[in-house]
């Protein structure tokens, strides 16, 4: 299966509706990517209509990324790929949801980006692993301090949503980092205190649209080079099977669905405090 061929179809359709526009600063694309803004629902509905007109290619079941974009954007497919009655576990209490009461879940499609939280960059290999049989989309309500996990399993070669689990954020394996991140994204003074003495940087030159910068930046350069409006309300994390540990190292990735933008931040715990040590735009 050619992953790129399927993804290009998804991206081509999506790009008809999501655009970042052009400004005199290359950094503006990242600012657009890293906001909690909601995409116009009429555009989402139009995208769904286009996706529903064409059956999902069977090859899209090989990679979870290909499947989840179709699942999130195609209402008819979504109903076929939920295992009803759907098991729901909320704080240890189990119930079952009928097909008639299911509400369509668009996941990150209305934000235009999705998030990955990794213990190392090596874990990116899971995103391209066709042997993955179980994946979890975490809907993380930072303000409500709650995590809703959508569990998908590949059954007889087809991805199916098999259960939904809800629990307080404090019980999530990444709780310490997520609690830190919310404050990092919303409290400017705290953010600046959480910048390492030197930050490894790769990204566009704010003074030259056609140049890239590579090297170390100082905390005082953050307001010029660093991203603004980091997502702080609801974010999504996709777990393809990567195992999280109570480690002192986290990679936080934001990836645009259609615009090719990507923001990567690496944090390390130093003397009990998470610090930003690397930034890639």
C-alpha positions in Angstrom: 0.0 0.0 0.0 1.2 3.4 -0.9 0.4 5.6 2.2 1.3 8.8 0.3 -1.3 8.1 -2.4 -4.2 7.8 0.2 -2.9 10.7 2.3 -2.7 12.9 -0.8 -6.4 12.4 -1.5 -7.3 13.3 2.0 -5.0 16.3 2.0 -6.2 17.5 -1.4 -9.9 17.4 -0.3 -9.0 19.0 3.0 -7.0 21.8 1.6 -10.0 23.0 -0.3 -11.4 24.1 3.1 -8.4 24.8 5.5 -5.9 27.4 4.5 -3.5 29.4 6.6 -3.0 32.4 4.3 0.2 34.2 3.7 1.8 37.0 5.7 5.2 38.7 5.7 6.4 36.4 8.5 7.0 32.6 8.0 6.2 32.2 11.7 2.5 33.1 11.1 1.8 29.6 9.8 2.8 28.1 13.1 0.7 30.6 15.0 -2.3 29.5 12.9 -1.5 25.9 13.6 -1.2 26.3 17.3 -4.5 27.9 18.2 -7.7 26.5 19.6 -9.8 28.1 16.9 -12.7 26.2 15.5 -13.0 25.6 11.8 -16.2 26.9 10.1 -18.7 24.0 10.5 -20.2 24.6 7.1 -16.8 23.8 5.6 -16.5 20.6 7.8 -20.0 19.6 6.6 -18.9 20.1 2.9 -15.8 18.0 3.5 -17.8 15.2 5.0 -20.1 15.2 2.0 -17.1 14.8 -0.3 -15.6 12.1 1.8 -18.9 10.2 1.9 -19.3 10.3 -1.8 -16.2 8.1 -2.1 -15.9 4.9 -0.2 -12.8 4.7 2.0 -10.1 2.7 0.2 -9.6 -0.7 1.9 -5.9 0.1 2.0 -6.7 2.9 4.5 -7.1 0.2 7.1 -3.4 -0.5 7.0 -2.3 2.6 8.7 -4.3 4.1 11.6 -3.6 7.7 10.4 -5.3 7.0 7.1 -8.3 5.4 8.8 -8.8 8.0 11.6 -9.0 10.9 9.1 -11.8 9.0 7.2 -13.5 8.0 10.4 -13.5 11.6 11.7 -14.8 13.1 8.5 -17.2 10.5 7.2 -20.4 10.2 9.2 -21.7 7.0 7.4 -18.3 5.3 7.8 -18.2 6.2 11.4 -21.5 4.5 12.2 -20.2 1.3 10.4 -17.0 1.3 12.3 -18.3 1.6 15.9 -18.9 -1.7 17.7 -22.4 -1.3 19.1 -23.5 -1.5 21.8 -20.4 0.5 22.6 -18.9 -0.1 25.9 -18.3 3.1 28.0 -16.3 3.1 31.2 -16.4 6.3 33.2 -14.5 6.4 36.4 -14.9 2.6 36.7 -18.6 2.5 36.0 -19.5 0.6 32.8 -22.4 1.2 30.5 -23.3 0.5 26.9 -24.4 3.0 24.2 -26.8 2.0 21.5 -26.3 3.0 17.8 -29.4 5.3 18.0 -27.8 7.4 20.8 -24.3 7.7 19.2 -23.2 11.3 18.4 -20.8 11.8 15.6 -17.3 12.6 16.9 -15.1 14.8 14.6 -12.1 14.6 16.9 -9.4 17.1 15.8 -10.9 17.9 12.3 -12.5 21.0 13.6 -9.2 22.3 15.0 -7.1 21.6 11.9 -4.2 19.9 13.8 -3.5 17.0 16.1 -1.1 16.4 18.9 1.4 13.7 19.7 3.1 13.2 23.1 6.2 11.0 23.0 8.8 9.8 25.4 11.4 10.0 22.5 11.5 10.8 18.8 12.1 7.2 18.2 8.5 6.6 19.0 7.5 8.3 15.8 8.1 5.0 14.0 4.8 3.8 15.4 2.9 6.3 13.2 4.1 4.4 10.1 3.8 0.8 11.5 1.3 -1.2 9.6 1.5 -3.9 12.3 -0.3 -1.7 14.9 -3.5 -3.5 16.0 -4.6 -1.1 18.7 -4.7 2.7 18.9 -6.1 5.2 21.3 -7.2 8.7 20.5 -7.1 10.7 23.8 -9.4 13.8 24.0 -7.7 15.8 26.7 -9.9 18.5 28.4 -7.1 20.5 30.0 -9.5 23.0 31.7 -11.8 20.3 33.0 -8.8 18.1 33.9 -10.4 15.1 32.3 -9.4 12.6 29.6 -11.7 10.7 27.3 -10.0 7.8 25.5 -11.4 6.3 22.3 -10.0 2.8 21.9 -9.7 1.4 18.4 -8.8 -2.2 17.5 -8.2 -3.7 14.1 -10.6 -6.7 13.8 -10.4 -8.9 10.8 -8.3 -6.2 9.0 -10.7 -3.4 9.8 -10.3 -0.6 12.4 -13.2 -0.5 14.8 -14.0 1.8 17.8 -14.5 -0.8 20.5 -14.8 1.3 23.7 -14.6 4.8 25.3 -13.0 5.3 28.6 -13.2 8.4 30.8 -11.0 9.3 33.8 -9.6 12.3 35.6 -6.5 13.8 34.1 -4.6 13.0 37.3 -4.8 9.3 36.5 -3.3 9.7 33.0 0.2 8.4 32.7 1.2 11.9 31.3 -0.6 13.8 34.0 2.4 15.6 35.4 3.5 16.8 32.0 0.0 17.8 30.9 -0.6 19.8 34.1 2.7 21.5 33.5 1.9 22.1 29.8 -1.5 23.8 30.4 0.2 26.4 32.7 3.1 26.7 30.1 0.5 27.5 27.4 -1.6 30.0 29.4 0.8 31.7 31.9 3.4 33.9 30.1 5.5 34.5 33.2 5.5 30.7 34.0 6.4 30.0 30.3 9.5 32.2 30.5 10.6 30.6 33.7 10.3 27.2 32.0 12.7 28.1 29.2 16.1 26.5 29.4 19.3 28.7 29.6 19.8 27.8 25.9 17.2 26.3 23.6 18.2 24.3 20.5 16.3 25.8 17.6 15.5 25.1 14.0 13.0 27.1 12.1 12.3 30.1 9.9 14.2 33.3 10.3 11.7 36.0 11.4 13.8 38.6 9.5 14.0 36.7 6.2 11.1 34.8 4.7 13.5 32.6 2.7 16.0 31.7 5.4 16.2 29.1 8.1 17.8 29.4 11.5 19.7 26.6 13.2 21.5 26.8 16.5 20.8 27.9 20.1 18.5 30.7 21.1 18.3 32.5 24.5 15.1 32.8 26.6 15.0 36.5 25.8 14.5 35.7 22.1 11.4 33.7 22.7 9.0 36.6 22.1 10.5 37.0 18.6 11.0 33.4 17.6 8.7 31.3 19.8 5.2 30.3 18.8 2.2 32.2 20.2 -1.3 31.0 21.2 -0.4 27.5 22.1 -3.5 25.2 22.4 -4.7 25.2 26.0 -8.3 24.1 26.1 -8.9 20.7 24.4 -6.1 18.8 22.7 -5.9 15.4 21.2 -3.1 12.8 21.5 -2.8 9.6 19.4 -1.3 6.6 21.0 -0.3 4.0 18.4 1.2 1.7 21.0 4.0 3.8 22.3 4.6 3.0 26.0 4.8 5.9 28.3 7.0 6.0 31.4 7.3 8.4 34.3 10.3 9.8 32.4 11.9 13.2 32.6 11.8 13.7 28.8 8.8 14.6 26.6 8.4 15.5 22.9 5.2 17.5 22.2 4.3 17.6 18.5 1.5 19.7 16.8 0.8 18.7 13.2 -1.4 20.5 10.8 -3.9 18.3 9.0 -3.6 19.9 5.6 -1.1 22.7 5.7 2.1 20.7 6.3 2.9 22.9 9.3 4.5 21.2 12.3 5.7 22.4 15.7 7.9 20.3 17.9 8.9 21.1 21.5 11.1 19.0 23.6 10.9 19.3 27.4 13.2 17.8 30.0 12.7 17.7 33.8 15.5 19.5 35.6 15.5 19.7 39.4 11.9 18.6 39.4 10.8 21.3 36.9 9.9 20.8 33.3 12.1 23.0 31.0 11.8 23.6 27.2 15.2 22.5 25.7 14.4 22.3 22.0 12.1 24.0 19.5 11.6 23.0 15.9 9.2 25.1 13.7 
